[in-house]
Amino acid sequence: MENFRWGILGGAGIARKNWESIRLSGNGVLRAVASREVARAESFIADCQAEAPFDTRPEAVAGYYALLARDDIDGVYIPLPTAIRGEWVRKAAAAGKHVLCEKPCAVDAGELKGLLDACLSARVQFMDGVMFQHSLRLESMGRLLGGQGGIGAVRRVASAFAFTSPPGFGDQNIRGSAALEPLGALGDLGWYCARITLWAFDWRTPTEVWARVHRWTGRSGEERQVPSEMSVEMGFEGGGSASFFCSFHTAHQQWAHITGSEGCLWVPDFVLPFHGRPARFDLVRSQFEADGVEVRMRPEWSTLELAEPPYRHRDAQEVRMFRAFVGQVRSGTLNSDWPRMALQTQEVMDACMRSVG
């Protein structure tokens, strides 16, 4: 079959990584990159093509409208700022282009619901760009939730995603701008934590959400600020609970701990697998033992390492994401789970911001 023909709207940093993902997918090719100024698109293409060349050099396009109007584009990857993402998702759907969208997908769940309805009406596929959800590791972890030999029924999920931002981050990076990225660290980092929590709880919606902002940041000249460090607690029907922490101010971390009735799963790098080593996770099923006055806890600890390679390999999680998207489009049916997952995650974001007040 002919390759699926991609276009990229904008030249965000994450788009450079996904240039390579499209190239390695085996079922897609990048035809064009659009920017408001054609020179910026040319520069982006030159840099990426020099390092990871397509056989046919993608074209630079002046303006997003012009890319959407092309007949040689089947779908678009949209890494634009959150504040304008929705506008271009709608326009892409109206142009009949399938949409892979960066997260957060919208400013709130109401906007996202409208975008998803637009995609459904146009019969185009929508997916948000959560790469770890397409990993071989997550498939292996899923087999240990609920069943015998695994961790039993999930009772608690804790996670964190954080990095230390450089001085001047609020002014120099769009993630500090309320006008462009109104959810700050919650949308940029907390989205992943909320997603693995919903996944572990089999996509049940939390019944309660409590959130606290520990630090705010903002851009000079803007009245509003964005949360730059935040902690969240969630409750689920039946007594399950979850917490997550996201921050632009603490040491780099991206871990998840899933506790069940019979054991636990520990993942030290659930968002982006550590470079230079196999993707892994630990299964812990510990037992208490009492012998007279001695009481001890005996671990049953298994480390599972997977052959899943890191970035820049045809089976890396980000490559699998693009391959899965194209495979779904080629099936001739729309995947309704992907839009639902995005909406549920966006609803958690809304609940966090309501809790903050």
C-alpha positions as CSV (number, residue, x, y, z in Angstrom):
1,M,0.0,0.0,0.0
2,E,1.1,3.6,-0.6
3,N,2.5,5.5,2.4
4,F,0.2,7.6,4.4
5,R,1.1,11.3,3.6
6,W,1.6,13.5,6.7
7,G,1.8,17.2,7.1
8,I,3.1,19.1,10.2
9,L,1.6,22.4,11.4
10,G,4.4,24.3,13.0
11,G,8.0,23.6,14.0
12,A,7.8,22.9,17.7
13,G,10.6,21.0,19.4
14,I,8.5,17.9,19.8
15,A,7.9,17.9,16.1
16,R,11.6,17.2,15.4
17,K,11.3,14.0,17.4
18,N,8.1,13.0,15.5
19,W,9.7,13.8,12.1
20,E,11.9,10.7,12.9
21,S,8.9,8.7,14.1
22,I,7.1,9.2,10.8
23,R,10.2,8.3,8.9
24,L,10.7,5.0,10.9
25,S,7.0,4.0,11.0
26,G,7.1,2.1,7.7
27,N,3.7,3.2,6.6
28,G,4.0,7.0,6.6
29,V,5.9,9.7,4.8
30,L,6.2,13.4,5.6
31,R,5.1,15.6,2.6
32,A,5.1,19.1,4.0
33,V,5.8,21.3,7.0
34,A,3.9,24.6,7.5
35,S,4.8,27.7,9.4
36,R,3.5,31.3,9.4
37,E,6.8,32.2,7.7
38,V,8.1,29.9,5.0
39,A,11.7,30.6,6.0
40,R,11.0,29.0,9.4
41,A,9.6,25.9,7.8
42,E,12.6,25.8,5.5
43,S,15.0,26.0,8.4
44,F,13.1,23.3,10.3
45,I,13.2,21.0,7.3
46,A,16.8,21.6,6.6
47,D,17.8,20.7,10.1
48,C,15.8,17.6,10.3
49,Q,16.5,16.4,6.8
50,A,20.2,16.7,7.4
51,E,20.0,14.3,10.4
52,A,17.1,12.0,9.4
53,P,16.5,12.3,5.6
54,F,13.3,11.3,3.8
55,D,13.9,10.0,0.3
56,T,11.8,12.9,-1.0
57,R,12.5,16.1,0.8
58,P,9.3,17.5,2.5
59,E,8.1,20.9,1.2
60,A,8.1,24.1,3.2
61,V,4.6,25.8,3.2
62,A,3.8,29.3,4.1
63,G,0.7,29.2,6.4
64,Y,-1.4,26.4,7.9
65,Y,-4.3,27.0,5.5
66,A,-2.1,26.2,2.5
67,L,-1.0,22.9,3.9
68,L,-4.6,21.8,4.7
69,A,-5.6,22.7,1.2
70,R,-3.1,20.3,-0.4
71,D,-4.4,17.1,-2.0
72,D,-1.2,15.2,-1.2
73,I,-1.8,15.3,2.6
74,D,-3.8,12.6,4.3
75,G,-3.4,13.6,7.9
76,V,-1.7,16.2,10.1
77,Y,0.3,16.3,13.3
78,I,-0.6,19.4,15.3
79,P,2.0,20.5,17.9
80,L,0.8,24.1,18.0
81,P,0.2,25.9,21.4
82,T,-2.9,24.7,23.3
83,A,-4.6,28.1,23.0
84,I,-4.8,27.8,19.2
85,R,-4.8,24.0,18.8
86,G,-8.6,23.7,18.8
87,E,-8.9,26.1,15.9
88,W,-6.6,24.1,13.7
89,V,-8.1,20.7,14.7
90,R,-11.5,22.0,13.5
91,K,-10.0,23.3,10.2
92,A,-8.1,20.1,9.6
93,A,-11.3,18.1,10.2
94,A,-13.2,20.3,7.8
95,A,-10.4,19.8,5.2
96,G,-10.8,16.0,5.6
97,K,-7.4,15.5,7.2
98,H,-7.0,13.0,10.0
99,V,-5.6,14.5,13.2
100,L,-2.8,13.5,15.6
101,C,-2.8,16.3,18.2
102,E,-0.3,17.2,21.0
103,K,-1.6,17.5,24.5
104,P,-3.4,19.1,26.3
105,C,-5.7,18.9,23.3
106,A,-7.8,21.9,24.3
107,V,-8.1,24.6,26.9
108,D,-11.0,22.6,28.6
109,A,-13.2,19.6,28.1
110,G,-16.0,21.7,26.6
111,E,-13.8,22.8,23.8
112,L,-12.4,19.3,23.2
113,K,-15.8,17.8,23.1
114,G,-16.6,20.2,20.2
115,L,-13.4,19.2,18.4
116,L,-14.1,15.5,18.7
117,D,-17.6,16.0,17.4
118,A,-16.2,17.9,14.4
119,C,-13.8,15.1,13.7
120,L,-16.5,12.5,14.0
121,S,-18.8,14.4,11.7
122,A,-16.0,14.7,9.1
123,R,-15.2,11.0,9.5
124,V,-11.5,11.7,10.4
125,Q,-9.5,9.9,13.1
126,F,-8.4,11.8,16.2
127,M,-5.7,10.8,18.6
128,D,-3.7,12.7,21.2
129,G,0.0,12.3,21.3
130,V,0.6,10.2,24.4
131,M,3.5,8.0,23.2
132,F,3.8,5.6,26.2
133,Q,0.3,4.4,25.7
134,H,1.5,2.6,22.5
135,S,4.6,1.0,24.1
136,L,5.2,-2.8,24.3
137,R,5.9,-2.2,28.0
138,L,2.4,-1.0,28.8
139,E,1.0,-4.0,27.1
140,S,3.0,-6.2,29.4
141,M,2.0,-4.3,32.5
142,G,-1.6,-4.5,31.5
143,R,-1.5,-8.3,31.6
144,L,-0.5,-8.1,35.3
145,L,-3.5,-5.9,36.4
146,G,-6.3,-7.9,38.0
147,G,-5.3,-11.5,37.1
148,Q,-3.7,-14.3,39.0
149,G,0.1,-14.0,39.2
150,G,-0.1,-10.2,38.9
151,I,-1.0,-7.5,41.4
152,G,-4.7,-8.2,41.7
153,A,-7.4,-5.4,41.8
154,V,-5.9,-1.9,41.5
155,R,-6.2,0.0,44.7
156,R,-3.8,2.9,44.5
157,V,-1.8,4.7,41.8
158,A,0.9,7.3,42.5
159,S,3.0,9.1,39.8
160,A,5.2,12.1,39.2
161,F,6.6,13.9,36.2
162,A,8.8,16.9,36.8
163,F,11.9,18.7,35.5
164,T,14.0,21.6,36.7
165,S,13.4,24.6,34.4
166,P,16.2,27.1,33.6
167,P,16.2,30.7,34.9
168,G,13.8,32.9,32.9
169,F,11.6,29.9,31.9
170,G,8.4,31.7,32.5
171,D,9.3,34.5,30.1
172,Q,11.2,32.5,27.5
173,N,9.1,29.3,27.2
174,I,5.5,29.2,26.0
175,R,4.7,26.9,28.9
176,G,5.0,29.9,31.2
177,S,2.4,31.9,29.2
178,A,-1.2,31.8,30.3
179,A,-2.2,33.1,26.9
180,L,-0.7,30.1,25.1
181,E,-0.5,27.3,27.6
182,P,-3.1,28.1,30.3
183,L,-2.7,24.7,32.2
184,G,1.1,25.1,32.7
185,A,2.7,22.1,34.3
186,L,-0.6,20.4,34.8
187,G,-1.3,20.2,31.0
188,D,2.4,19.7,30.0
189,L,3.3,17.0,32.6
190,G,0.2,16.2,34.6
191,W,-1.6,15.0,31.5
192,Y,0.7,11.9,31.5
193,C,0.1,11.2,35.2
194,A,-3.6,11.5,34.8
195,R,-3.5,9.2,31.7
196,I,-1.6,6.3,33.4
197,T,-4.0,6.6,36.4
198,L,-7.1,6.3,34.2
199,W,-5.5,3.4,32.3
200,A,-4.6,1.6,35.6
201,F,-8.2,2.0,36.9
202,D,-9.6,0.7,33.6
203,W,-10.8,4.1,32.5
204,R,-13.1,4.7,35.4
205,T,-13.8,8.3,36.1
206,P,-12.6,9.7,39.5
207,T,-15.5,10.6,41.8
208,E,-13.4,13.2,43.7
209,V,-10.5,15.4,42.8
210,W,-8.5,17.6,45.1
211,A,-5.6,19.7,43.7
212,R,-3.2,22.2,45.2
213,V,-0.9,24.6,43.4
214,H,2.5,24.9,45.2
215,R,4.0,27.4,42.8
216,W,2.9,29.6,40.0
217,T,4.8,31.2,37.1
218,G,4.0,33.7,34.4
219,R,5.1,35.8,31.6
220,S,5.9,39.5,32.1
221,G,3.1,41.6,31.0
222,E,0.4,38.9,31.4
223,E,-2.1,39.3,34.2
224,R,-2.7,35.6,34.7
225,Q,-0.2,33.0,35.8
226,V,0.0,29.2,35.2
227,P,0.5,26.4,37.8
228,S,4.2,25.4,37.7
229,E,4.1,23.0,40.6
230,M,1.1,21.0,41.6
231,S,-0.1,18.0,43.5
232,V,-3.4,16.2,43.0
233,E,-5.3,13.5,44.9
234,M,-8.2,11.5,43.3
235,G,-10.8,9.1,44.7
236,F,-12.5,6.4,42.8
237,E,-15.7,4.5,43.4
238,G,-15.1,1.4,45.5
239,G,-12.3,3.0,47.5
240,G,-9.5,3.3,45.0
241,S,-7.3,6.3,45.1
242,A,-4.5,8.1,43.2
243,S,-2.1,10.9,43.5
244,F,0.3,12.7,41.2
245,F,2.9,15.5,41.3
246,C,4.0,17.7,38.4
247,S,6.5,20.5,38.5
248,F,8.8,22.7,36.5
249,H,11.0,23.2,39.6
250,T,12.2,19.9,40.9
251,A,14.6,17.2,39.8
252,H,13.9,15.3,36.6
253,Q,11.6,12.4,37.4
254,Q,8.9,10.4,35.6
255,W,7.9,7.4,37.8
256,A,4.7,5.5,38.4
257,H,3.7,3.1,41.2
258,I,0.6,1.0,40.8
259,T,-0.6,-0.9,43.9
260,G,-3.1,-3.8,43.8
261,S,-4.6,-6.1,46.3
262,E,-1.8,-8.7,45.8
263,G,1.2,-6.7,44.6
264,C,2.7,-3.6,43.1
265,L,4.2,-2.4,39.8
266,W,7.0,0.1,39.8
267,V,8.1,2.0,36.7
268,P,11.0,4.5,37.0
269,D,10.5,6.0,33.6
270,F,7.0,5.5,32.4
271,V,6.8,8.6,30.1
272,L,10.1,8.3,28.2
273,P,12.2,5.1,28.7
274,F,15.7,5.9,30.0
275,H,18.2,6.1,27.2
276,G,20.7,3.3,26.7
277,R,18.9,0.5,28.5
278,P,15.9,-1.8,27.9
279,A,12.5,-0.6,29.0
280,R,11.7,-2.2,32.3
281,F,9.4,-2.4,35.3
282,D,9.3,-4.2,38.6
283,L,6.7,-6.6,40.0
284,V,6.7,-6.7,43.8
285,R,4.6,-9.2,45.7
286,S,5.9,-9.2,49.3
287,Q,4.9,-11.3,52.3
288,F,5.0,-10.7,56.1
289,E,6.5,-13.6,58.1
290,A,6.4,-14.0,61.9
291,D,8.7,-16.4,63.8
292,G,8.5,-15.9,67.5
293,V,9.6,-12.4,68.3
294,E,11.0,-11.9,64.9
295,V,8.7,-10.3,62.3
296,R,10.1,-9.7,58.8
297,M,8.9,-8.8,55.3
298,R,10.1,-11.1,52.6
299,P,10.1,-9.6,49.0
300,E,9.1,-11.4,45.9
301,W,10.7,-9.0,43.4
302,S,10.8,-9.6,39.7
303,T,12.4,-7.1,37.2
304,L,10.9,-7.5,33.7
305,E,13.1,-6.1,30.9
306,L,11.6,-5.8,27.5
307,A,13.2,-5.8,24.1
308,E,11.5,-2.6,23.3
309,P,14.2,-0.2,22.1
310,P,14.6,3.5,22.9
311,Y,14.0,6.4,20.6
312,R,15.2,6.2,17.0
313,H,14.2,2.6,16.4
314,R,11.4,1.3,14.4
315,D,9.7,-0.2,17.4
316,A,10.1,2.7,19.8
317,Q,6.9,3.8,21.4
318,E,6.6,7.1,19.4
319,V,7.1,5.2,16.2
320,R,4.5,2.6,17.2
321,M,2.1,5.5,17.9
322,F,2.3,6.8,14.3
323,R,2.2,3.3,12.9
324,A,-0.9,2.5,14.9
325,F,-2.6,5.7,13.8
326,V,-2.1,4.9,10.1
327,G,-3.1,1.3,10.6
328,Q,-6.4,2.5,12.1
329,V,-7.1,4.9,9.2
330,R,-6.3,2.2,6.7
331,S,-8.8,-0.2,8.4
332,G,-11.6,2.1,7.2
333,T,-13.1,2.4,10.7
334,L,-12.7,5.1,13.3
335,N,-11.2,4.2,16.7
336,S,-13.6,5.7,19.3
337,D,-11.4,4.8,22.3
338,W,-8.7,7.3,21.4
339,P,-10.9,10.3,21.5
340,R,-12.7,9.1,24.6
341,M,-9.3,8.7,26.4
342,A,-8.3,12.2,25.5
343,L,-11.6,13.6,26.7
344,Q,-11.4,11.7,30.0
345,T,-7.9,13.1,30.6
346,Q,-9.0,16.6,29.7
347,E,-11.9,16.2,32.2
348,V,-9.4,15.4,35.0
349,M,-7.5,18.6,34.0
350,D,-10.7,20.6,34.4
351,A,-11.5,19.0,37.8
352,C,-8.0,19.9,39.0
353,M,-8.4,23.5,38.0
354,R,-11.9,23.7,39.6
355,S,-10.5,22.4,42.8
356,V,-7.8,25.1,42.8
357,G,-10.5,27.7,42.3
